[in-house]
Amino acid sequence: MSRFFTLLLVLFLSHGLGLAQQIPELVAEHGYADRVLVNGKIVTMDDWSTVPNHPGNIFEAMASKVKKIMPLGTEQEMRKL
């Protein structure tokens, strides 16, 4: 009977450890960032032909990997990267 409980305990612990290692959705999609810039005002220079007299969208943080800009978003979202 003790082998059964030992096996049950091992299965429970191994399953619980697997859940602790889940990565955020942004990381799964883009990978981890090399640099995260926060506390700023990042303005995208969107195409003026779609929305005239509009400077673009404003974000508070951005992440980059090597020399490529990754997604833009809130500080909390970018810190996950």
C-alpha positions, 0 to 999 in steps of 0.5 A: 500500500505504501508503494501506491501512495509513493507513486501517487505522490511522485505523479502529483509532484511531477504534474505540479512542477510542469504547471509551474513552468508555463511561459507567458503567451507573448514569450511563446509567440515572440521569445524572450527579449534582450532589452525592455524599455519602460517609463517612456512615450513611444509614438508609432508613426502610422500611415497618415492615409488611413487616419489623417492628422493623427500622429500614431498610437502611443505606447508606454513600453517596448521590447527588442531582440537583437536589432528588431523591435518586438511588440509594443504595449504596457509596462506589465506586458513587456516585463513578461518578455 
